[in-house]
Amino acid sequence: MSVKQKFSFIVALGIVVGGALAWFHENNPRRKVASVEEPQLAAPKVNLWAHNPMGKAHKIAHIRVENTSGLPESSDKDVTLKAQIFLNQPVQGDLAYQWILPPGVHLVAGSASDVLPGIQSGEVATVEITVQGLSQEDTQKAVVLQVHGVAHGVKLTADGSYSLLVDTKQE
């Protein structure tokens, strides 16, 4: 191969490669032209009730448990716990709940477990129980409310708790 042929081959190869790169650069879908404005997307609608700054965003429900009667000094007095259950997504069938009480705490009034029939996504259900065995003397007890339901064919669970450790620090 002569020098002219080598030179011609290199020039032809450069033209082919340069043309391919220019074509790729022109047809690149990620390329943004400075003179063309991108269309503005509509702002998504936000459900302010569904916002929860803590916890999992896609869990079946958000649960808040609070003491509505105050914490007594002795454990032989009644304590009323009220739970608000906000259902985040539609469920198939009824939503079931169960209170889990720590050792030494027993139920005085209300139901330890039951179902909430007909609750829809976006609604809030309220469940209330009265217990004995919680007092200012106890510092490491927690009452838990678990909620179970089936959404999209999958069994999901969420829970909320009332902790004496948190409550005694607030006083």
PLY file of the C-alpha trace (Angstrom):
ply
format ascii 1.0
element vertex 171
property float x
property float y
property float z
element edge 170
property int vertex1
property int vertex2
end_header
0.00 0.00 0.00
1.43 3.32 -1.05
1.60 6.46 1.02
-1.16 8.09 -1.09
-3.46 5.11 -0.47
-2.77 5.16 3.29
-3.40 8.90 3.42
-6.63 8.54 1.41
-7.79 5.69 3.67
-7.13 7.71 6.84
-8.94 10.78 5.43
-11.93 8.66 4.33
-12.04 6.94 7.75
-11.93 10.35 9.47
-14.81 11.62 7.35
-16.91 8.52 8.09
-16.21 8.64 11.83
-16.76 12.42 11.96
-20.05 12.10 10.08
-21.25 9.34 12.41
-20.39 11.38 15.49
-22.12 14.48 14.07
-25.23 12.43 13.25
-25.28 10.90 16.76
-24.85 14.32 18.34
-27.76 15.75 16.31
-30.11 12.85 17.16
-29.27 12.50 20.86
-32.60 12.56 22.77
-30.93 13.98 25.91
-29.61 16.99 24.03
-31.31 20.22 25.09
-31.45 23.20 22.80
-30.98 26.47 24.63
-33.46 28.38 22.48
-36.36 25.96 23.09
-38.26 26.12 26.38
-39.34 22.88 27.99
-43.10 22.55 28.59
-44.15 23.29 32.16
-45.77 20.36 33.93
-48.87 20.88 36.02
-48.19 20.84 39.75
-49.31 17.55 41.32
-52.29 17.66 43.66
-51.18 17.05 47.22
-53.46 15.59 49.86
-52.40 17.49 52.97
-54.05 14.94 55.27
-51.94 12.13 53.81
-48.65 13.90 54.58
-46.71 12.30 57.36
-43.26 13.73 58.09
-42.16 10.49 59.76
-42.62 6.86 58.85
-43.22 5.01 55.63
-45.10 6.94 53.01
-46.84 3.94 51.43
-47.90 1.96 54.49
-51.53 0.97 54.83
-52.37 3.42 57.61
-50.92 6.09 59.88
-51.82 5.57 63.53
-51.64 8.04 66.40
-52.24 6.78 69.94
-52.70 9.28 72.76
-53.60 9.25 76.43
-56.81 11.25 76.87
-57.20 10.87 80.64
-53.76 11.77 81.94
-51.24 9.49 83.59
-52.15 8.55 87.19
-49.68 8.27 90.03
-50.63 4.67 90.85
-51.25 1.76 88.51
-54.69 0.86 89.96
-56.30 3.88 88.24
-57.90 3.84 84.79
-56.11 5.25 81.75
-58.02 5.91 78.52
-56.10 5.54 75.26
-57.54 6.87 72.02
-56.17 5.87 68.62
-56.82 7.63 65.35
-56.29 5.43 62.29
-55.90 7.23 58.96
-56.30 4.76 56.10
-53.84 5.60 53.29
-54.99 3.16 50.61
-58.08 1.17 49.72
-58.36 -2.24 51.36
-60.10 -5.40 50.26
-62.57 -6.37 52.96
-62.50 -5.01 56.48
-59.62 -3.49 58.40
-58.75 -5.45 61.56
-57.02 -4.08 64.65
-55.47 -5.53 67.79
-54.19 -3.84 70.94
-50.99 -5.35 72.37
-50.69 -4.70 76.10
-47.42 -5.05 78.06
-47.17 -7.33 81.10
-49.01 -5.90 84.11
-51.50 -3.91 82.01
-55.04 -5.24 81.62
-58.10 -4.12 79.69
-60.95 -2.50 81.66
-63.20 -1.26 78.84
-63.19 -1.45 75.05
-62.25 -4.25 72.71
-58.75 -5.74 72.52
-59.29 -6.73 68.87
-62.04 -6.12 66.33
-62.66 -5.06 62.73
-63.50 -1.67 61.28
-66.06 -2.40 58.56
-66.51 -0.05 55.64
-63.60 2.31 56.29
-62.46 3.89 53.01
-59.12 5.31 51.92
-58.67 8.84 53.26
-61.01 8.31 56.21
-60.10 8.39 59.89
-61.40 5.78 62.33
-61.20 6.22 66.10
-60.71 3.35 68.55
-60.66 3.80 72.33
-59.79 1.52 75.25
-59.46 1.92 79.00
-56.69 0.04 80.81
-55.20 -0.30 84.27
-51.55 -0.88 85.05
-50.04 2.30 83.62
-48.76 4.96 85.98
-46.07 7.57 86.51
-44.08 4.91 88.39
-43.64 2.89 85.16
-41.10 4.32 82.75
-40.66 1.60 80.14
-44.08 0.37 79.08
-45.66 0.75 75.66
-49.16 -0.05 74.44
-49.25 -0.88 70.73
-52.13 -0.86 68.26
-51.63 -3.03 65.18
-53.82 -2.67 62.09
-54.06 -5.42 59.45
-55.62 -5.29 56.01
-55.29 -6.61 52.46
-54.48 -4.14 49.70
-53.77 -5.17 46.10
-53.76 -8.82 47.18
-51.01 -8.32 49.77
-51.50 -8.45 53.56
-50.20 -5.21 55.07
-49.70 -4.18 58.69
-49.18 -0.84 60.39
-48.78 0.01 64.05
-48.84 2.93 66.42
-47.83 3.04 70.06
-48.21 4.95 73.29
-45.00 4.93 75.28
-44.68 5.92 78.93
-41.04 6.84 78.41
-42.08 9.62 76.01
-45.06 10.72 78.12
-43.13 11.05 81.38
-40.42 13.15 79.71
-43.04 15.62 78.48
-44.39 16.39 81.94
0 1
1 2
2 3
3 4
4 5
5 6
6 7
7 8
8 9
9 10
10 11
11 12
12 13
13 14
14 15
15 16
16 17
17 18
18 19
19 20
20 21
21 22
22 23
23 24
24 25
25 26
26 27
27 28
28 29
29 30
30 31
31 32
32 33
33 34
34 35
35 36
36 37
37 38
38 39
39 40
40 41
41 42
42 43
43 44
44 45
45 46
46 47
47 48
48 49
49 50
50 51
51 52
52 53
53 54
54 55
55 56
56 57
57 58
58 59
59 60
60 61
61 62
62 63
63 64
64 65
65 66
66 67
67 68
68 69
69 70
70 71
71 72
72 73
73 74
74 75
75 76
76 77
77 78
78 79
79 80
80 81
81 82
82 83
83 84
84 85
85 86
86 87
87 88
88 89
89 90
90 91
91 92
92 93
93 94
94 95
95 96
96 97
97 98
98 99
99 100
100 101
101 102
102 103
103 104
104 105
105 106
106 107
107 108
108 109
109 110
110 111
111 112
112 113
113 114
114 115
115 116
116 117
117 118
118 119
119 120
120 121
121 122
122 123
123 124
124 125
125 126
126 127
127 128
128 129
129 130
130 131
131 132
132 133
133 134
134 135
135 136
136 137
137 138
138 139
139 140
140 141
141 142
142 143
143 144
144 145
145 146
146 147
147 148
148 149
149 150
150 151
151 152
152 153
153 154
154 155
155 156
156 157
157 158
158 159
159 160
160 161
161 162
162 163
163 164
164 165
165 166
166 167
167 168
168 169
169 170
